[in-house]
Amino acid sequence: MAAAIETKGLTKDYRSPLKEPGLWGGVKSLFDRQYKDTRAVDGVSFQIEEGELVGFLGANGAGKTTTLKMLSGLLTPTAGSATALGHVPWKRESDFQRSISLVMGQRSQLWWEIPAYETFKLNQAIYGLSEADFREHLDELVELLDLGEHLSVPVKKLSLGQRMRAELAAALLHRPRLLLLDEPTIGLDVIMQKKVREFVKVYNKRYGATIMLTSHNMTDVVELCKRVIVIEKGRLLYDGPLDRLVERYADHKILRARFTTPVDPADLKILGAVIKYEDSTITLEVPRAQMAASAAALLRSYPVADLNVEEVAIDDIVRRLFTHG
Amino acid sequence: MKTYWVAYQIALQETLQRRSTLIMDRLGGFAVVVSLYSFWIALIGNKATFLGYTRAEMLTYVLALNILRSFVFTGRGWQLVGEISTGKISSYLVRPLSYQGYALALDLAQKTVHVAAAFFEVGLLALLVRGGLFLPSDPATWILFGVAVLLSSLLFFFLEFMVSSLAFWTSESGGPLFCFELFLQFAAGAFFPLDVLPLALRRALEATPFPYMVYFPVRIFLEKVSPVEALRILGMEALWLAAVYAAAMTVWRRGVRSYAAEGG
């Protein structure tokens, strides 16, 4: 299978004018403007195959959105190269633009005062869809996104969840082969999040579309993506299966035990790091290698009523990645 | 082409949807016309002409202003400034779409509504003053005037587009746009005929594209210029339009490039 996206050493510096405080500073900067370069993306290389659904993770300001903007052609990189669907994105060739879509959860392309349907008609014209294709695509999107009667209501009267789904429909009407989703579930309630997630999954499966998705919501990533790319301070930190991220970065597991009679948690320190002790139940963080020994010791020396061993939750791992770098 | 036609229809719908904004706009414009009218009538007093304008001509100038303001000076500059500074422009830049064509279609929709309203208002005023208007009898004058106004509105569109595009570089491009539009209306003759100004200043302004937007077209309408002179004015206007178009496109392209380089 051909690569849908390929980047090599992709780098982006932002130039921002340095502003001195005060009126005089403003006048001075008119004539002698100083700039500061900030590296937002730093030599990132990866490859995504056609039809893959990849999670793109990183803390705020890690460079996720900047990367998506380069891949959609909005930004030109400072260095490095990228191709998407065989095109150099920032050349903004019409063929390329017809095959992609960029959805930013916090930005809207819908016309505010009039029903979403009108924006769809505009996109039909922009992307040159025949009436038959338009009908077919629209009917499917309406059904998948459960849009129904919302299409005839002015956009400003829609709830955030309804609007986000209408936004997705507008972005997918031309059936892009490459979909870049930036925080598609931001601000939505749990039920809406689930709907959007299910939709993304179906869209990926049904049309074999390549999807790259950023999200702060770990549930999105866990439910949708087998593969994740993690960046931190613009650098690629991890690229691989989600499961392996767990093995690689979670060097410990969680051991939880309930006792029949209270024990002194201080005595349990030698078995692992005590996270919590409450209602005669202890939660310990135990290094992987030491797990069997700790569990055995616990069973041997304490009145254990119940015991279980768990993997660390993914969001904990990612949080750890972001805080420790 | 279909894209722009659909965009025009949608924008028309939206303009009509925002009835209260539309009504406010019209009331504001109408107030300007009425005050200009009263002002000139007071100045003319019992004189037969004032600054070379008869009463009927001055009244026509003022009423024509209302229509020209609606056709020439209704732009979307503020929207472009807003779309650039909020980053909404991105959603156009990733779609296979010419932003100028799109903006022009939206602009035309707004003009359609405003011109219709302006004709209604002018009709009302004309009834109130019971005729007393100067209407050229030569159909050629109407044609020349029509062409002039068409060019004017394109000239304004690209001038405004150019100034609004400065938002790509500065976060405060609302300021320049505001100053520019105020100066433009003055220099175009949208507050008073430029004959009011000292000759030197008038000559200086005539060397800019601004008087081609209101002053010259109205002079053509009032048959204050010979047909040959009218054709020369149209020629100059076309040259200005070409120059402003080229400049606006250059600024826009550079703006988009800088937006792509610096991020939005």
Chai-1 contact restraints between the chains, C-beta under 6 A:
chainA,res_idxA,chainB,res_idxB,connection_type,confidence,min_distance_angstrom,max_distance_angstrom,comment,restraint_id
A,Y14,B,G263,contact,1.0,0.0,6.0,A-B,restraint_1
A,R15,B,E262,contact,1.0,0.0,6.0,A-B,restraint_2
A,S72,B,V94,contact,1.0,0.0,6.0,A-B,restraint_3
A,L74,B,S90,contact,1.0,0.0,6.0,A-B,restraint_4
A,L74,B,L93,contact,1.0,0.0,6.0,A-B,restraint_5
A,L75,B,A260,contact,1.0,0.0,6.0,A-B,restraint_6
A,L75,B,G263,contact,1.0,0.0,6.0,A-B,restraint_7
A,T76,B,A260,contact,1.0,0.0,6.0,A-B,restraint_8
A,T76,B,A261,contact,1.0,0.0,6.0,A-B,restraint_9
A,S94,B,P96,contact,1.0,0.0,6.0,A-B,restraint_10
A,Q97,B,P96,contact,1.0,0.0,6.0,A-B,restraint_11
A,R98,B,P96,contact,1.0,0.0,6.0,A-B,restraint_12
A,L102,B,V94,contact,1.0,0.0,6.0,A-B,restraint_13
A,Q109,B,S91,contact,1.0,0.0,6.0,A-B,restraint_14
A,E113,B,E14,contact,1.0,0.0,6.0,A-B,restraint_15
A,E113,B,Q17,contact,1.0,0.0,6.0,A-B,restraint_16
A,I114,B,Q13,contact,1.0,0.0,6.0,A-B,restraint_17
A,I114,B,E14,contact,1.0,0.0,6.0,A-B,restraint_18
A,E118,B,I10,contact,1.0,0.0,6.0,A-B,restraint_19
A,K121,B,V6,contact,1.0,0.0,6.0,A-B,restraint_20
A,L122,B,V6,contact,1.0,0.0,6.0,A-B,restraint_21
A,L122,B,A7,contact,1.0,0.0,6.0,A-B,restraint_22
A,L122,B,I10,contact,1.0,0.0,6.0,A-B,restraint_23
A,A125,B,K2,contact,1.0,0.0,6.0,A-B,restraint_24
A,A125,B,T3,contact,1.0,0.0,6.0,A-B,restraint_25
A,A125,B,V6,contact,1.0,0.0,6.0,A-B,restraint_26
A,I126,B,T3,contact,1.0,0.0,6.0,A-B,restraint_27
A,I126,B,R95,contact,1.0,0.0,6.0,A-B,restraint_28
A,I126,B,L97,contact,1.0,0.0,6.0,A-B,restraint_29
